Amino acid sequence: MLTIRQIEIFRGVMITKTVSGAARMLGTSQPGLSRMLGHMEDKLRFRLFDRTRGRLVPTPEARVLFDEIEQIYKGFSDLEHIVQRLAKGEDRTFAVGASPSLGHSMVPQMLSRLTGNYPGLTIQFDILSVEQAVDWLALQRGDYAMTVFPIDHPNVLSSRIGSGRMVCAVPAGHPLAERERITVADIRGERIQSFRRDTPHGRIIAQMYADAGEELEVATYVRFAETAVAFVANGMGIALVDSFTAMQAHADTVRFLEFETPGVLPVYVSRNLDTARTLVGETFEEIARNILLNLPRAPALSAMPPP
C-alpha cells in the first residue's frame, strides 16, 4: 500500500507535470521527491512515468491510478465540507423550550447570540408550561429547557445558573407608583393577582408573605405572569411577578416596584442525560450563564430614599 505522503507526491507530479513544480507545491526538495517516486515504482512494480530528455510522461497505469486518487481526494473534500457544516451548526435543528417569563425576555437574547456564532443553525423554540417541561426533555423532544424550576426526572440534569426576584406591578396612577421599594405590608388590602401555591411563583410569593407575617388574599388566580401584568394594566389590582417579566415591553400604565425583601426566583438550564452535548449546546449553556450573570441587580437599600 502507498503511504499518504507518496500519494500526495504522485498527485503533485501529475498536476504540475514536473518534479520541480511538485516539489514547490509540496514544500519539499526536488531530489527527495525524485527518490520517493522511485520508491513508489519499486513498491508498485510498474513504472509511473516515462523519463525522456528530462520530461515526465505519465504511463497509462499512472493515469488510471491518478483517476482513482482524484476520487479519494473528492471524498476527502466532501468530508471536510461536512465537518465544516457540523462545526457551524448547519444541517441540524437546535430545540429550546422555556418558561413563559424567560421565553419572553431572556431566551430570545440568548438565541440571538447563539445564532451569531452559528449563522446556519435552525432554531426550534417553544414556550413550556410546568406540566410540559418534563416530557419536553425526558422524551427528547428538545435539546434544552430554560425554566424557573428544576425538572425532576432521572434522565434530566437541571443546573441552577442564575436567579431573578419578585417585584410588584401596580397601575401607573396607584399611590405606591412613585415609590421604588416597598414591603409586603405596604400592599395589605390590595386586590392581588397571583398564582396557585403549588406553582413556582406561587410558592415564592407564599413564602414572602409568611416571612413578613402577612396573610395573602388573592383576588384573581392566573397561570402566567404576563396575564397578571395585563390585568394590572386594565385596573384589576396589583400583582407580584418576576423581574424577567418586568423586563419585557409593557404599557405605560404599569409600574414595577422593588421589594425590600424580595423572593428569589431561581433559573435552571436542563438537558437530557441520554443525549450527548453538542458544541452548539455547550455554547448555548455558556451564553445563558453569562447573560444571567450580567443581569442588572436590584438597587441597594442604602441607595433608596426613605418612604
Protein Blocks (a to p, Z undefined) as FASTA:
>chain_A
ZZfklmmmmmmmmmnopaklmmmmnopafklmmmmmmmmmmmnopafbdceehiacddfk
lmmmmmmmmmmmmmmmmmmmmmmmmmnopaiacdddddfklmmmmmmmmmmmmmmmmmmb
ccddddddfklmmmmmmnopafbdcdfbdcddfkbccddfbdcdddddddfkbmklmpcb
dcfklmgoiacddddfkbmklmmmmmmmmmnopacddfbdcfbfklmmmmmmnonaccdd
dfklmmpccdfkbccdddfbdcdddddddddfkbccdfklmmmmmmmmmmmmmgccdddf
klpccZZ
